Amino acid sequence: MQDFGASMAERPLDLEVVEKRREDVMKVGGEGLMIEASTIIGAFALMTCVVDSTGRKEIEDVVKKTMKKFSSFK
């Protein structure tokens, strides 16, 4: 299994890398996995906006805890 890590995307985005990763996800899980991954990414982006706009503090280890939770789903 390939390790994609949990690091932030470099800017500007390298669209060739994005396309390759999209193809990798599609090979592993098809459209369903692509939609699921996109939903998770969207949720993180939305939470970041909420935290930034309200001044609330990030929950300690929130990414680690969330990834652990999602990895428990089968």
C-alpha positions, 0 to 999 in steps of 0.5 A, a space after each residue: 500500500 502506498 503511503 501518501 502522508 498527511 502533509 499539507 499540499 505545496 503551493 502552487 499545486 502541481 496539477 500533474 501530481 494531482 492528476 496522478 494521485 486522483 488516478 491512484 485513488 480511482 484505481 484503489 476504490 473507484 468513484 465511491 472512494 474519490 467522493 468519500 475522500 473529497 468529502 473528508 477533504 471538504 470537511 477539513 477545509 470547512 472546519 479550518 474556515 470555522 476555526 479561522 473565522 471564529 478564533 476558536 482553538 483547534 482541538 489537540 491532535 484533531 487530524 490524528 484523531 480524525 484519521 484514526 476514526 476514518 481508518 476504523 471504517 470498513 
